[in-house]
Amino acid sequence: MDVRDDTITKHEQLVQHIESLKVGSKISVRRLAREMGVSEGTAYRAVKEAESLGIVVTKERIGTVRVERKPRNISEQLTFADVVEIVEGHVLGGAEGLNKTLHKYVIGAMKVEAMIRYIDPGDLLIVGNREDAHSLALETGAGVLITGGFGTSREVKQLADQLNLPIISSRHDTFTVASMINRAIFDRLIKKKIMLVEDIALDKPRNYVKNSVTVRDFKQIAAETGEQRFPVTDEWNRVIGIVGIRDVDGLADSQLIEKAMTRNPVTAGMKTSLASAAQTMMWEGIDFLPIVDRNRKLIATVTRKEVLTALRDARNQPQLGETFDQLIWNGMAEDRDDEGRLFFHGFITPQMATELGTISQGVLTTVMSQAAFKAAKEMSGWDYVMDNLSTYFIRPVQIEDSIVVLPKLLELSRRTCKMEIEIQHQSSLVAKSVMTMQAIDHG
């Protein structure tokens, strides 16, 4: 149940107006301010808010445009506009096609006659100052990225404008721009794997109460919804507190709940990761989080149960991309000793080394923490986040040295786990740490 005043701020009216515009509509701050009868500053803040909500984007040489908000659970491919930013390029022609999706890129290191077999509509041809190749790609339905800072002829630019296919110039060489695009695709795969609050909170109904609600009305709302705690908002829909059934015990029915609420509650944003939200709720001992925008206006609420359920479901999804932690851990193998105790072993690779040829202390710490997380999860079935780590580096190891990582359980409770982790090389102690972790996988 939403309990709110009938009043709505100009800012909210502007955001709702922008959301009601047809997809593809161009948005001018000056025109928006004139149509809605507000200052340009107010209109600008509303446009930036709409941009943060993902319903408008600002594109080079086009301006601000109303777009369809894409759910994060679908595969997000790069657009030609993304490519412009990635390769630090500028658009020579065909700017109207910047919002088109890039299917794949083709490096034009071949004769023009051979290119036709490799270029499909929606592709991006990466090539130097070869105008015949530029024209061929555009006529095939592909965009063009010219490397080395070169330009192209007026005829090619006109063709790009006519076909609404972008032709982009970048000062970088072909190898560099291909590497930049690959890196961007790789990063998107990692981001897609990391679940955010917006993945479970978008369009989710929310229960909240206004600070002007009486204790009698609050009890009725709680009974109707079955909820025990609610965010409290002011007349501008900003979160100013949290109130629960126990907080109003002993208060007269005519009193305002503002007298009983806990002020300055912990909140999170739409871009907060679910793991961080779970950790925050655990440390603060709370069962739900109000989700707010940059102005602390309430967007949604998420419960600990919802967050933990989503995290469990995410673990069953295919692994897309690899973080640095995963890349470091890839060379480690799992094994057990004669008594069935878990340990890990592997070799020091050149990527783990410092300029002196010894393994980086940061890599050592990552190896020990990953071993602790995996061992703790095997024992309890829960995921963990680090709470405290005390590490001692005893002696250096070098490239291609073999190492053994030995996690040992010191203490395990419902919420925490304490482990001792050793790294050994040829039975000699290399590093040792004691790590305390907090569980994030129980309700």
RAWO-V815243 format. One record per residue. N is the residue number from 1. RES is the residue in three letters. PHI is phi in whole degrees, 0 to 359 (999 if undefined). D_FIRST is the distance of its C-alpha to the first C-alpha in Angstrom with 2 decimals. Layout:
# RAWO-V815243
n: [N/N]
res: [RES/RES]
phi: [PHI/PHI]
d_first: [D_FIRST/D_FIRST]
This chain:
# RAWO-V815243
n: [1/2/3/4/5/6/7/8/9/10/11/12/13/14/15/16/17/18/19/20/21/22/23/24/25/26/27/28/29/30/31/32/33/34/35/36/37/38/39/40/41/42/43/44/45/46/47/48/49/50/51/52/53/54/55/56/57/58/59/60/61/62/63/64/65/66/67/68/69/70/71/72/73/74/75/76/77/78/79/80/81/82/83/84/85/86/87/88/89/90/91/92/93/94/95/96/97/98/99/100/101/102/103/104/105/106/107/108/109/110/111/112/113/114/115/116/117/118/119/120/121/122/123/124/125/126/127/128/129/130/131/132/133/134/135/136/137/138/139/140/141/142/143/144/145/146/147/148/149/150/151/152/153/154/155/156/157/158/159/160/161/162/163/164/165/166/167/168/169/170/171/172/173/174/175/176/177/178/179/180/181/182/183/184/185/186/187/188/189/190/191/192/193/194/195/196/197/198/199/200/201/202/203/204/205/206/207/208/209/210/211/212/213/214/215/216/217/218/219/220/221/222/223/224/225/226/227/228/229/230/231/232/233/234/235/236/237/238/239/240/241/242/243/244/245/246/247/248/249/250/251/252/253/254/255/256/257/258/259/260/261/262/263/264/265/266/267/268/269/270/271/272/273/274/275/276/277/278/279/280/281/282/283/284/285/286/287/288/289/290/291/292/293/294/295/296/297/298/299/300/301/302/303/304/305/306/307/308/309/310/311/312/313/314/315/316/317/318/319/320/321/322/323/324/325/326/327/328/329/330/331/332/333/334/335/336/337/338/339/340/341/342/343/344/345/346/347/348/349/350/351/352/353/354/355/356/357/358/359/360/361/362/363/364/365/366/367/368/369/370/371/372/373/374/375/376/377/378/379/380/381/382/383/384/385/386/387/388/389/390/391/392/393/394/395/396/397/398/399/400/401/402/403/404/405/406/407/408/409/410/411/412/413/414/415/416/417/418/419/420/421/422/423/424/425/426/427/428/429/430/431/432/433/434/435/436/437/438/439/440/441/442/443]
res: [MET/ASP/VAL/ARG/ASP/ASP/THR/ILE/THR/LYS/HIS/GLU/GLN/LEU/VAL/GLN/HIS/ILE/GLU/SER/LEU/LYS/VAL/GLY/SER/LYS/ILE/SER/VAL/ARG/ARG/LEU/ALA/ARG/GLU/MET/GLY/VAL/SER/GLU/GLY/THR/ALA/TYR/ARG/ALA/VAL/LYS/GLU/ALA/GLU/SER/LEU/GLY/ILE/VAL/VAL/THR/LYS/GLU/ARG/ILE/GLY/THR/VAL/ARG/VAL/GLU/ARG/LYS/PRO/ARG/ASN/ILE/SER/GLU/GLN/LEU/THR/PHE/ALA/ASP/VAL/VAL/GLU/ILE/VAL/GLU/GLY/HIS/VAL/LEU/GLY/GLY/ALA/GLU/GLY/LEU/ASN/LYS/THR/LEU/HIS/LYS/TYR/VAL/ILE/GLY/ALA/MET/LYS/VAL/GLU/ALA/MET/ILE/ARG/TYR/ILE/ASP/PRO/GLY/ASP/LEU/LEU/ILE/VAL/GLY/ASN/ARG/GLU/ASP/ALA/HIS/SER/LEU/ALA/LEU/GLU/THR/GLY/ALA/GLY/VAL/LEU/ILE/THR/GLY/GLY/PHE/GLY/THR/SER/ARG/GLU/VAL/LYS/GLN/LEU/ALA/ASP/GLN/LEU/ASN/LEU/PRO/ILE/ILE/SER/SER/ARG/HIS/ASP/THR/PHE/THR/VAL/ALA/SER/MET/ILE/ASN/ARG/ALA/ILE/PHE/ASP/ARG/LEU/ILE/LYS/LYS/LYS/ILE/MET/LEU/VAL/GLU/ASP/ILE/ALA/LEU/ASP/LYS/PRO/ARG/ASN/TYR/VAL/LYS/ASN/SER/VAL/THR/VAL/ARG/ASP/PHE/LYS/GLN/ILE/ALA/ALA/GLU/THR/GLY/GLU/GLN/ARG/PHE/PRO/VAL/THR/ASP/GLU/TRP/ASN/ARG/VAL/ILE/GLY/ILE/VAL/GLY/ILE/ARG/ASP/VAL/ASP/GLY/LEU/ALA/ASP/SER/GLN/LEU/ILE/GLU/LYS/ALA/MET/THR/ARG/ASN/PRO/VAL/THR/ALA/GLY/MET/LYS/THR/SER/LEU/ALA/SER/ALA/ALA/GLN/THR/MET/MET/TRP/GLU/GLY/ILE/ASP/PHE/LEU/PRO/ILE/VAL/ASP/ARG/ASN/ARG/LYS/LEU/ILE/ALA/THR/VAL/THR/ARG/LYS/GLU/VAL/LEU/THR/ALA/LEU/ARG/ASP/ALA/ARG/ASN/GLN/PRO/GLN/LEU/GLY/GLU/THR/PHE/ASP/GLN/LEU/ILE/TRP/ASN/GLY/MET/ALA/GLU/ASP/ARG/ASP/ASP/GLU/GLY/ARG/LEU/PHE/PHE/HIS/GLY/PHE/ILE/THR/PRO/GLN/MET/ALA/THR/GLU/LEU/GLY/THR/ILE/SER/GLN/GLY/VAL/LEU/THR/THR/VAL/MET/SER/GLN/ALA/ALA/PHE/LYS/ALA/ALA/LYS/GLU/MET/SER/GLY/TRP/ASP/TYR/VAL/MET/ASP/ASN/LEU/SER/THR/TYR/PHE/ILE/ARG/PRO/VAL/GLN/ILE/GLU/ASP/SER/ILE/VAL/VAL/LEU/PRO/LYS/LEU/LEU/GLU/LEU/SER/ARG/ARG/THR/CYS/LYS/MET/GLU/ILE/GLU/ILE/GLN/HIS/GLN/SER/SER/LEU/VAL/ALA/LYS/SER/VAL/MET/THR/MET/GLN/ALA/ILE/ASP/HIS/GLY]
phi: [999/262/243/215/286/285/287/222/286/301/301/295/298/295/297/295/296/298/294/278/292/292/302/102/293/275/239/249/301/296/293/297/296/292/293/264/68/231/286/294/296/295/295/297/297/293/296/294/295/296/294/293/279/83/257/223/224/250/240/300/66/242/107/269/229/287/232/280/288/265/297/287/277/259/292/262/268/289/258/296/296/299/299/303/291/297/266/55/260/223/270/267/187/69/298/295/262/295/278/287/276/276/276/201/246/233/270/275/263/201/291/301/298/279/298/302/284/252/263/239/304/89/279/234/270/261/205/273/275/238/296/295/290/300/296/300/298/297/294/277/99/250/278/228/241/266/267/78/78/283/250/210/283/296/297/294/297/294/296/297/295/294/268/55/237/288/238/242/241/228/285/280/279/298/299/295/292/296/295/297/292/301/297/296/297/298/297/294/297/294/298/296/287/278/282/248/303/297/293/243/253/299/60/274/301/229/256/206/228/276/291/269/286/274/300/299/295/297/297/293/297/297/293/289/267/79/274/257/226/222/287/247/242/269/292/260/69/273/286/240/184/226/224/234/303/295/291/260/302/87/270/293/300/275/287/279/292/303/289/253/284/270/277/52/288/288/229/218/252/297/270/291/289/296/298/293/297/297/296/298/297/291/294/274/69/242/259/208/235/288/256/235/268/295/262/64/278/291/251/196/226/232/261/299/298/297/295/292/297/295/295/296/295/296/293/273/279/297/282/243/76/220/275/300/301/292/296/295/281/303/275/261/246/267/206/223/274/297/264/84/279/285/210/230/214/184/235/281/265/302/293/274/269/272/294/272/92/263/290/293/297/295/293/302/297/298/299/293/292/296/298/295/301/292/293/295/294/297/284/249/84/255/273/226/238/288/253/205/218/246/234/235/260/271/210/283/236/243/302/74/290/272/228/235/248/242/275/227/287/257/200/222/234/296/250/230/217/241/226/252/235/242/246/237/230/53/67/259/289/259/207/213/215/241/235/252/234/246/284/237/236/215/256]
d_first: [0.00/3.78/6.35/9.60/13.07/14.61/17.22/17.67/20.58/23.64/23.17/19.79/21.45/24.35/22.48/20.65/24.12/25.75/23.25/24.09/27.79/29.81/30.59/34.04/33.76/35.55/33.82/35.93/34.64/37.12/36.22/32.46/33.10/35.32/33.01/29.94/32.06/31.36/33.69/34.76/33.45/29.88/30.32/31.79/28.90/26.45/28.78/28.96/25.17/25.18/28.02/26.16/23.33/26.18/26.04/29.38/32.60/35.77/38.99/42.59/44.46/41.50/38.93/35.13/33.80/30.43/30.04/27.85/25.72/27.17/25.33/27.14/27.72/30.41/33.89/34.24/37.82/39.57/40.02/43.23/41.41/40.60/44.30/45.35/43.47/44.60/48.29/48.25/49.57/49.73/49.47/52.77/51.54/48.98/46.02/44.01/43.94/42.45/39.04/40.75/40.35/43.31/44.44/47.32/50.01/53.76/56.47/59.30/62.22/64.28/66.27/64.46/65.74/64.10/60.69/59.90/59.54/56.80/54.66/51.86/49.41/46.57/48.81/49.90/53.65/54.64/58.17/60.56/62.38/63.28/62.58/63.63/60.94/58.37/59.19/59.23/55.75/54.27/56.04/54.67/51.07/50.70/49.99/52.61/52.61/55.94/56.86/59.36/58.16/60.09/59.26/60.13/61.89/60.65/60.99/58.65/56.06/56.33/55.92/52.75/51.32/52.40/50.77/47.61/48.47/48.44/51.62/51.04/53.60/53.38/56.01/55.62/57.85/56.90/56.51/54.26/51.84/51.66/50.88/48.17/46.46/46.79/45.25/42.26/41.69/42.08/39.57/36.96/37.43/36.81/33.69/32.34/32.90/30.99/27.29/24.99/21.36/20.82/22.04/18.98/16.31/16.96/14.43/12.20/8.39/7.34/5.36/7.30/8.64/11.57/14.97/15.50/13.06/15.35/15.80/15.35/11.85/11.00/12.58/10.72/7.23/9.32/10.94/8.24/6.96/10.60/10.32/13.15/12.90/10.76/12.23/13.01/13.76/16.31/16.73/17.73/14.67/17.11/16.34/18.44/17.59/15.88/15.26/15.37/15.93/19.65/19.69/19.00/21.63/24.35/22.60/22.74/19.67/20.44/20.54/18.18/16.45/18.40/21.37/20.14/18.57/20.71/21.74/22.69/20.70/21.92/20.28/21.37/21.77/21.44/25.19/25.20/26.76/24.99/28.03/27.70/23.99/24.95/27.90/26.00/23.49/26.56/28.64/26.01/25.00/21.24/18.94/16.60/17.17/15.26/16.72/18.03/20.54/23.92/22.67/20.17/17.25/14.15/14.17/12.50/12.79/15.28/16.37/20.05/20.13/18.90/21.49/24.28/23.76/24.05/27.12/28.74/28.26/29.72/32.87/33.61/33.76/37.24/38.44/38.70/40.86/42.08/41.41/44.30/43.54/43.83/47.00/48.60/47.76/49.03/52.59/51.82/52.44/51.17/53.78/54.59/57.61/59.80/57.48/54.41/52.89/50.92/52.41/52.44/55.38/56.13/58.18/57.85/57.54/58.75/55.19/54.51/57.51/58.14/60.98/63.24/62.62/60.83/57.28/54.59/53.06/49.62/50.35/51.60/48.41/46.32/48.52/48.17/44.40/43.93/46.27/44.32/40.94/42.48/44.32/41.35/39.14/41.94/42.12/38.45/36.69/34.31/34.12/35.03/34.99/37.91/37.72/41.39/44.64/48.20/50.82/54.61/56.69/60.07/62.04/61.59/61.47/62.67/61.94/62.49/62.53/60.93/58.30/56.74/53.34/53.02/49.64/49.97/47.21/47.51/44.34/41.19/38.24/34.69/33.48/36.69/39.90/43.16/45.88/49.35/50.36/53.94/55.44/59.08/61.82/64.86/63.83/63.79/60.66/59.20/55.89/53.80/50.32/47.99/44.33/41.24/38.07/34.48/32.83/29.65/29.49/28.29/25.01]
